């Protein structure tokens, strides 16, 4: 769960299957949080999974060090 001192939330409407909503309702009760919090967590995970970054995760290439076996040697 993300904790921020000040978060601006925007209201939206989402249609969901009744079976999914039932699972969310049960999970919220079990975890002691609101259904909305579970849905916000899911939206955040979906947003991060679909985000594109300005730079690649590994922007620097480093030369190999140590073992320089061929693929055939490594396989054997």
C-alpha positions in Angstrom: 0.0 0.0 0.0 1.3 3.4 -0.9 1.3 6.1 1.8 1.5 9.7 0.7 1.0 12.9 2.7 -1.3 14.4 0.1 -2.8 12.5 -2.8 -5.3 13.9 -5.2 -7.9 11.3 -6.2 -10.1 11.6 -9.3 -13.5 9.9 -9.5 -14.2 7.6 -12.4 -16.7 4.9 -13.3 -15.6 1.3 -14.1 -17.8 -1.6 -15.0 -16.8 -4.9 -13.4 -18.1 -8.4 -13.4 -20.2 -9.3 -10.3 -18.0 -12.3 -9.5 -14.9 -10.0 -9.4 -16.7 -7.5 -7.2 -17.7 -10.3 -4.8 -14.1 -11.4 -4.5 -13.0 -7.8 -3.8 -15.7 -7.4 -1.2 -14.5 -10.6 0.6 -10.9 -9.5 0.4 -11.6 -6.0 1.8 -13.4 -7.5 4.8 -10.6 -10.0 5.4 -7.9 -7.4 5.1 -9.8 -4.7 7.0 -9.6 -2.1 4.2 -12.1 -0.6 1.9 -13.1 -2.1 -1.5 -12.0 1.2 -3.0 -8.5 0.7 -1.6 -8.2 -2.7 -3.3 -9.4 -1.3 -6.6 -7.0 1.7 -6.3 -4.1 -0.8 -5.7 -5.2 -2.8 -8.8 -5.3 0.4 -10.9 -1.8 1.4 -9.7 -0.4 -2.1 -10.6 -2.0 -1.9 -14.0 -0.7 1.6 -14.6 2.9 0.6 -13.6 2.7 -2.6 -15.8 1.8 -0.5 -18.8 4.0 2.5 -18.2 6.7 3.3 -20.7 9.9 4.8 -19.5 12.0 7.6 -21.1 15.2 5.6 -20.7 15.9 1.9 -20.7 16.3 0.2 -17.3 19.9 -0.6 -18.1 21.3 2.3 -20.0 24.9 1.4 -19.6 26.6 -1.7 -21.0 29.6 -3.1 -19.1 32.3 -5.4 -20.5 32.1 -9.0 -19.5 34.5 -10.0 -16.7 35.7 -13.3 -15.4 34.6 -16.6 -17.1 34.7 -16.2 -20.9 33.7 -19.8 -21.8 31.9 -20.4 -25.1 28.2 -21.3 -25.1 29.2 -24.9 -25.9 31.6 -25.1 -23.0 29.0 -23.6 -20.7 26.4 -26.1 -21.8 28.6 -29.1 -21.3 
